[in-house]
Amino acid sequence: MKNYLFIILSILFTFIQSNAYAARAHLEKEYQNAWCKKNNGIQEVILYDKARVDCLTKTHAIEFDFASKWGESIGQALYYSTVTKKYPGVVLIMENPQKDKKYLNRLNTVAQKYGIKVWTMEPSDLKQDVCTGK
């Protein structure tokens, strides 16, 4: 009985998770491509331990994440920064700027303390090819 419950819960979790990603206006990689290209960065730089920096510029090691994953972006940016000896950066993807502002505020609170540069992107930035620094 426990095995059946585990299987059902696993299927349900997979379904919910896949639908959450399906609800996104654009893939994270689309934001990454646009921003990294505009800022003369190198995408998907593989580190010695197989971790991947989303975008590496002359000065920053940058993590891209959707706003609700703001907490994860901090750890990854700090790690990439430590390994690459560059400044940490996060591009926070704000698909619904009004709703996502709370996540940006949380990120900025920590970013100010630890010297993390924060940029934001919205779906309209992909059409206009505009990326804002905050």
N, CA, C and O of each residue as an XYZ file, in Angstrom:
536
protein
N       0.817     -1.191      0.000
C       0.000      0.000      0.000
C       0.870      1.269      0.000
O       0.576      2.237     -0.701
N       1.950      1.242      0.803
C       2.840      2.400      0.851
C       3.476      2.658     -0.508
O       3.665      3.808     -0.902
N       3.808      1.574     -1.230
C       4.411      1.726     -2.558
C       3.452      2.417     -3.524
O       3.859      3.276     -4.306
N       2.180      2.039     -3.464
C       1.187      2.665     -4.333
C       1.022      4.146     -4.017
O       0.921      4.979     -4.917
N       0.998      4.456     -2.738
C       0.876      5.843     -2.319
C       2.078      6.654     -2.805
O       1.925      7.774     -3.292
N       3.259      6.085     -2.671
C       4.481      6.754     -3.134
C       4.421      6.991     -4.639
O       4.769      8.076     -5.104
N       3.991      6.002     -5.400
C       3.904      6.138     -6.858
C       2.893      7.211     -7.234
O       3.164      8.038     -8.104
N       1.750      7.206     -6.598
C       0.710      8.196     -6.891
C       1.199      9.604     -6.554
O       0.998     10.538     -7.330
N       1.837      9.750     -5.402
C       2.359     11.056     -5.013
C       3.464     11.516     -5.958
O       3.556     12.699     -6.285
N       4.296     10.583     -6.391
C       5.363     10.928     -7.335
C       4.791     11.417     -8.664
O       5.260     12.408     -9.224
N       3.790     10.726     -9.154
C       3.149     11.129    -10.409
C       2.479     12.487    -10.254
O       2.587     13.344    -11.131
N       1.790     12.678     -9.142
C       1.115     13.946     -8.885
C       2.127     15.093     -8.810
O       1.912     16.154     -9.396
N       3.216     14.877     -8.097
C       4.258     15.903     -7.985
C       4.840     16.234     -9.349
O       5.031     17.408     -9.666
N       5.125     15.230    -10.159
C       5.675     15.442    -11.498
C       4.693     16.241    -12.350
O       5.098     17.145    -13.081
N       3.425     15.917    -12.262
C       2.390     16.622    -13.019
C       2.316     18.083    -12.600
O       2.270     18.971    -13.452
N       2.305     18.337    -11.310
C       2.231     19.715    -10.803
C       3.474     20.493    -11.220
O       3.380     21.639    -11.658
N       4.626     19.868    -11.082
C       5.876     20.531    -11.429
C       5.925     20.862    -12.916
O       6.326     21.967    -13.284
N       5.532     19.947    -13.763
C       5.582     20.193    -15.204
C       4.585     21.270    -15.609
O       4.855     22.046    -16.526
N       3.438     21.327    -14.939
C       2.464     22.372    -15.243
C       2.947     23.737    -14.776
O       2.615     24.752    -15.389
N       3.711     23.777    -13.718
C       4.252     25.047    -13.239
C       5.201     25.636    -14.273
O       5.185     26.843    -14.516
N       6.018     24.802    -14.876
C       6.934     25.287    -15.895
C       6.191     25.624    -17.181
O       6.583     26.546    -17.897
N       5.141     24.902    -17.477
C       4.372     25.161    -18.687
C       3.687     26.521    -18.616
O       3.397     27.118    -19.652
N       3.429     27.010    -17.429
C       2.738     28.282    -17.251
C       3.648     29.479    -17.524
O       3.160     30.606    -17.610
N       4.921     29.268    -17.657
C       5.864     30.355    -17.903
C       5.643     30.950    -19.289
O       5.356     30.235    -20.248
N       5.781     32.268    -19.375
C       5.628     32.949    -20.661
C       6.770     32.583    -21.608
O       6.571     32.425    -22.812
N       7.977     32.450    -21.035
C       9.173     32.118    -21.813
C      10.074     31.235    -20.968
O       9.961     31.205    -19.743
N      10.951     30.532    -21.620
C      11.929     29.718    -20.909
C      13.009     30.589    -20.293
O      13.326     31.658    -20.814
N      13.573     30.131    -19.187
C      14.686     30.841    -18.552
C      15.813     31.067    -19.562
O      16.432     32.131    -19.586
N      16.066     30.078    -20.378
C      17.139     30.141    -21.365
C      16.931     31.293    -22.363
O      17.907     31.866    -22.846
N      15.692     31.632    -22.672
C      15.431     32.736    -23.593
C      15.881     34.065    -22.982
O      16.471     34.906    -23.660
N      15.597     34.236    -21.706
C      16.048     35.446    -21.009
C      17.576     35.468    -20.940
O      18.217     36.492    -21.178
N      18.121     34.330    -20.613
C      19.576     34.186    -20.505
C      20.248     34.536    -21.838
O      21.221     35.291    -21.868
N      19.731     33.992    -22.922
C      20.309     34.256    -24.247
C      20.296     35.747    -24.566
O      21.310     36.306    -24.986
N      19.159     36.382    -24.369
C      19.022     37.801    -24.710
C      19.950     38.666    -23.860
O      20.661     39.523    -24.385
N      19.939     38.438    -22.540
C      20.725     39.277    -21.636
C      22.222     39.055    -21.833
O      22.996     40.008    -21.916
N      22.609     37.816    -21.905
C      24.030     37.484    -22.014
C      24.611     38.019    -23.329
O      25.725     38.543    -23.351
N      23.872     37.889    -24.395
C      24.327     38.398    -25.690
C      24.483     39.913    -25.634
O      25.493     40.454    -26.085
N      23.488     40.592    -25.082
C      23.523     42.060    -24.999
C      24.674     42.553    -24.124
O      25.198     43.645    -24.344
N      25.065     41.759    -23.138
C      26.104     42.167    -22.192
C      27.449     41.487    -22.435
O      28.303     41.448    -21.549
N      27.632     40.955    -23.641
C      28.900     40.346    -24.059
C      29.376     39.248    -23.106
O      30.564     39.149    -22.800
N      28.439     38.434    -22.648
C      28.796     37.349    -21.749
C      28.924     36.020    -22.466
O      28.565     35.878    -23.634
N      29.442     35.062    -21.735
C      29.564     33.691    -22.232
C      28.544     32.858    -21.468
O      28.518     32.878    -20.237
N      27.712     32.134    -22.186
C      26.647     31.348    -21.573
C      27.106     29.941    -21.177
O      27.990     29.349    -21.795
N      26.471     29.441    -20.131
C      26.640     28.052    -19.700
C      28.112     27.658    -19.528
O      28.556     26.642    -20.064
N      28.845     28.451    -18.793
C      30.249     28.144    -18.524
C      30.311     27.015    -17.502
O      29.768     27.131    -16.404
N      30.972     25.930    -17.868
C      31.043     24.747    -17.007
C      32.252     24.875    -16.083
O      33.380     25.082    -16.529
N      31.982     24.745    -14.779
C      33.039     24.840    -13.778
C      33.689     23.474    -13.568
O      33.217     22.468    -14.097
N      34.760     23.443    -12.804
C      35.508     22.208    -12.569
C      34.646     21.078    -11.999
O      34.933     19.902    -12.221
N      33.588     21.440    -11.262
C      32.724     20.436    -10.623
C      31.454     20.159    -11.422
O      30.520     19.536    -10.918
N      31.426     20.624    -12.667
C      30.318     20.435    -13.603
C      29.138     21.368    -13.348
O      28.128     21.283    -14.047
N      29.245     22.257    -12.359
C      28.221     23.291    -12.181
C      28.302     24.226    -13.380
O      29.363     24.370    -13.988
N      27.177     24.867    -13.724
C      27.140     25.733    -14.899
C      26.741     27.151    -14.514
O      25.688     27.379    -13.919
N      27.597     28.087    -14.864
C      27.285     29.493    -14.671
C      26.399     29.911    -15.839
O      26.764     29.712    -16.998
N      25.241     30.488    -15.542
C      24.319     30.870    -16.613
C      24.952     31.861    -17.578
O      24.808     31.727    -18.793
N      25.656     32.862    -17.038
C      26.315     33.848    -17.891
C      27.538     34.390    -17.159
O      27.454     34.810    -16.005
N      28.649     34.372    -17.835
C      29.892     34.881    -17.269
C      30.327     36.090    -18.100
O      30.595     35.974    -19.296
N      30.393     37.255    -17.441
C      30.846     38.462    -18.127
C      32.271     38.756    -17.683
O      32.863     37.997    -16.916
N      32.805     39.849    -18.167
C      34.162     40.246    -17.805
C      34.284     40.441    -16.292
O      35.346     40.201    -15.717
N      33.199     40.874    -15.650
C      33.248     41.214    -14.230
C      32.373     40.363    -13.315
O      32.632     40.295    -12.113
N      31.331     39.705    -13.860
C      30.332     39.034    -13.021
C      30.060     37.582    -13.428
O      30.117     37.215    -14.601
N      29.764     36.780    -12.413
C      29.236     35.423    -12.598
C      27.751     35.510    -12.251
O      27.393     35.813    -11.113
N      26.895     35.246    -13.229
C      25.484     35.581    -13.101
C      24.585     34.364    -13.164
O      24.738     33.488    -14.015
N      23.640     34.336    -12.232
C      22.592     33.319    -12.172
C      21.278     33.942    -12.618
O      20.945     35.057    -12.215
N      20.541     33.231    -13.442
C      19.202     33.647    -13.865
C      18.185     32.775    -13.145
O      18.341     31.556    -13.064
N      17.143     33.412    -12.623
C      16.054     32.649    -12.006
C      14.767     33.439    -12.073
O      14.762     34.670    -12.097
N      13.663     32.687    -12.104
C      12.355     33.317    -12.010
C      12.192     33.865    -10.599
O      12.772     33.338     -9.650
N      11.406     34.914    -10.467
C      11.293     35.667     -9.220
C      11.001     34.787     -8.005
O      11.578     35.001     -6.939
N      10.133     33.822     -8.148
C       9.774     32.980     -7.002
C      10.946     32.130     -6.510
O      10.893     31.577     -5.412
N      11.997     32.024     -7.316
C      13.180     31.255     -6.924
C      14.326     32.168     -6.502
O      15.495     31.801     -6.619
N      13.991     33.348     -6.016
C      14.980     34.348     -5.631
C      15.997     33.802     -4.633
O      17.182     34.124     -4.723
N      15.553     32.984     -3.690
C      16.454     32.458     -2.665
C      17.520     31.546     -3.239
O      18.674     31.591     -2.816
N      17.140     30.723     -4.197
C      18.108     29.822     -4.831
C      19.155     30.611     -5.615
O      20.324     30.229     -5.673
N      18.720     31.707     -6.210
C      19.641     32.486     -7.044
C      20.798     33.056     -6.229
O      21.907     33.200     -6.743
N      20.550     33.376     -4.980
C      21.589     33.947     -4.119
C      22.731     32.954     -3.914
O      23.900     33.286     -4.115
N      22.385     31.757     -3.518
C      23.407     30.744     -3.265
C      24.214     30.415     -4.506
O      25.437     30.286     -4.449
N      23.527     30.280     -5.621
C      24.236     29.945     -6.855
C      25.154     31.092     -7.285
O      26.297     30.852     -7.675
N      24.672     32.326     -7.217
C      25.499     33.464     -7.614
C      26.740     33.576     -6.728
O      27.838     33.829     -7.222
N      26.563     33.390     -5.434
C      27.708     33.472     -4.522
C      28.708     32.343     -4.786
O      29.919     32.555     -4.733
N      28.202     31.161     -5.066
C      29.087     30.034     -5.353
C      29.869     30.285     -6.649
O      31.090     30.135     -6.683
N      29.155     30.668     -7.707
C      29.815     30.924     -8.987
C      30.861     32.014     -8.848
O      31.938     31.929     -9.437
N      30.545     33.032     -8.071
C      31.468     34.130     -7.832
C      32.742     33.647     -7.139
O      33.851     34.033     -7.508
N      32.564     32.812     -6.147
C      33.701     32.284     -5.390
C      34.633     31.478     -6.295
O      35.852     31.638     -6.239
N      34.061     30.626     -7.114
C      34.857     29.746     -7.971
C      35.517     30.510     -9.116
O      36.662     30.229     -9.470
N      34.799     31.477     -9.697
C      35.336     32.187    -10.862
C      36.145     33.428    -10.493
O      36.806     34.019    -11.346
N      36.091     33.818     -9.224
C      36.783     35.028     -8.750
C      36.225     36.292     -9.419
O      36.952     37.259     -9.647
N      34.925     36.264     -9.727
C      34.234     37.426    -10.287
C      33.151     37.864     -9.306
O      32.844     37.147     -8.353
N      32.579     39.027     -9.538
C      31.506     39.513     -8.674
C      30.239     38.695     -8.903
O      29.980     38.255    -10.023
N      29.437     38.485     -7.837
C      28.174     37.746     -8.002
C      27.095     38.627     -8.607
O      27.017     39.824     -8.328
N      26.267     38.014     -9.440
C      25.147     38.733    -10.036
C      23.945     37.827    -10.215
O      24.081     36.614    -10.379
N      22.771     38.429    -10.182
C      21.515     37.715    -10.407
C      20.671     38.515    -11.380
O      20.511     39.726    -11.230
N      20.132     37.831    -12.377
C      19.095     38.415    -13.219
C      17.806     37.761    -12.769
O      17.599     36.563    -12.959
N      16.937     38.572    -12.164
C      15.663     38.068    -11.661
C      14.606     38.261    -12.740
O      14.364     39.381    -13.192
N      13.984     37.170    -13.146
C      12.973     37.195    -14.197
C      11.618     37.460    -13.547
O      11.117     36.664    -12.753
N      11.053     38.588    -13.904
C       9.792     39.029    -13.305
C       8.695     38.989    -14.363
O       8.477     39.957    -15.091
N       8.012     37.851    -14.433
C       6.969     37.696    -15.437
C       5.715     38.514    -15.103
O       4.967     38.914    -15.995
N       5.505     38.750    -13.834
C       4.392     39.578    -13.387
C       4.972     40.597    -12.409
O       4.950     40.375    -11.199
N       5.493     41.721    -12.928
C       6.240     42.660    -12.085
C       5.521     43.097    -10.811
O       6.150     43.216     -9.760
N       4.235     43.333    -10.891
C       3.502     43.774     -9.696
C       3.493     42.680     -8.627
O       3.725     42.957     -7.450
N       3.228     41.459     -9.031
C       3.196     40.330     -8.098
C       4.607     39.949     -7.633
O       4.814     39.584     -6.476
N       5.562     40.039     -8.547
C       6.925     39.591     -8.251
C       7.771     40.611     -7.499
O       8.895     40.304     -7.101
N       7.258     41.799     -7.300
C       8.018     42.842     -6.612
C       8.457     42.398     -5.216
O       9.542     42.761     -4.762
N       7.616     41.615     -4.534
C       7.971     41.149     -3.188
C       9.230     40.290     -3.225
O      10.040     40.341     -2.300
N       9.402     39.502     -4.282
C      10.591     38.668     -4.413
C      11.830     39.523     -4.699
O      12.913     39.269     -4.172
N      11.647     40.531     -5.539
C      12.748     41.446     -5.827
C      13.193     42.163     -4.554
O      14.390     42.332     -4.321
N      12.243     42.579     -3.741
C      12.579     43.247     -2.481
C      13.364     42.324     -1.558
O      14.326     42.752     -0.920
N      12.960     41.072     -1.487
C      13.674     40.092     -0.653
C      15.097     39.900     -1.166
O      16.057     39.907     -0.395
N      15.213     39.729     -2.478
C      16.533     39.539     -3.081
C      17.423     40.749     -2.822
O      18.585     40.598     -2.445
N      16.886     41.935     -3.021
C      17.676     43.149     -2.822
C      18.152     43.310     -1.383
O      19.241     43.830     -1.139
N      17.340     42.867     -0.437
C      17.739     42.944      0.976
C      19.025     42.167      1.220
O      19.941     42.656      1.882
N      19.086     40.965      0.686
C      20.276     40.127      0.851
C      21.403     40.604     -0.063
O      22.569     40.620      0.334
N      21.050     40.990     -1.281
C      22.059     41.424     -2.252
C      22.858     42.613     -1.746
O      24.070     42.678     -1.954
N      22.205     43.542     -1.095
C      22.909     44.712     -0.559
C      23.934     44.302      0.485
O      25.029     44.862      0.541
N      23.586     43.340      1.298
C      24.493     42.888      2.360
C      25.707     42.142      1.810
O      26.811     42.271      2.339
N      25.501     41.360      0.746
C      26.570     40.493      0.242
C      27.173     40.945     -1.088
O      27.938     40.204     -1.705
N      26.841     42.130     -1.521
C      27.461     42.672     -2.727
C      27.063     41.970     -4.011
O      27.879     41.829     -4.922
N      25.826     41.534     -4.092
C      25.328     40.872     -5.300
C      24.656     41.918     -6.184
O      23.749     42.621     -5.740
N      25.100     42.020     -7.424
C      24.477     42.929     -8.389
C      23.190     42.278     -8.885
O      23.176     41.095     -9.225
N      22.113     43.055     -8.924
C      20.816     42.530     -9.348
C      20.321     43.281    -10.580
O      20.311     44.511    -10.616
N      19.915     42.520    -11.581
C      19.241     43.041    -12.758
C      17.878     42.377    -12.818
O      17.668     41.329    -12.207
N      16.960     42.973    -13.544
C      15.662     42.343    -13.741
C      15.364     42.252    -15.226
O      15.877     43.022    -16.037
N      14.520     41.288    -15.555
C      14.005     41.154    -16.913
C      12.531     40.822    -16.820
O      12.075     40.171    -15.880
N      11.799     41.285    -17.816
C      10.380     40.994    -17.959
C      10.153     40.438    -19.357
O      11.017     40.595    -20.220
N       9.020     39.795    -19.606
C       8.770     39.264    -20.950
C       8.908     40.316    -22.052
O       9.376     40.003    -23.147
N       8.512     41.538    -21.781
C       8.615     42.591    -22.797
C      10.068     42.876    -23.173
O      10.337     43.365    -24.270
N      11.000     42.578    -22.280
C      12.417     42.796    -22.580
C      12.902     41.895    -23.714
O      13.843     42.244    -24.427
N      12.277     40.762    -23.879
C      12.680     39.864    -24.961
C      12.287     40.448    -26.317
O      12.973     40.232    -27.316
N      11.184     41.186    -26.344
C      10.732     41.799    -27.584
C      11.498     43.069    -27.878
O      11.813     43.368    -29.030
N      11.800     43.826    -26.813
C      12.457     45.114    -26.978
C      13.983     44.994    -26.889
O      14.711     45.930    -27.220
N      14.451     43.832    -26.439
C      15.888     43.623    -26.221
C      16.452     44.657    -25.257
O      17.519     45.228    -25.477
N      15.688     44.881    -24.164
C      16.104     45.833    -23.136
C      16.237     45.093    -21.821
O      15.361     44.310    -21.454
N      17.328     45.336    -21.110
C      17.562     44.721    -19.816
C      17.901     45.812    -18.827
O      18.764     46.651    -19.089
N      17.228     45.805    -17.693
C      17.413     46.892    -16.735
C      18.272     46.465    -15.569
O      18.195     45.323    -15.116
N      19.072     47.360    -15.092
C      19.872     47.131    -13.883
C      19.178     47.782    -12.706
O      18.687     48.906    -12.817
N      19.134     47.102    -11.603
C      18.500     47.649    -10.388
C      19.514     47.712     -9.294
O      19.198     48.141     -8.184
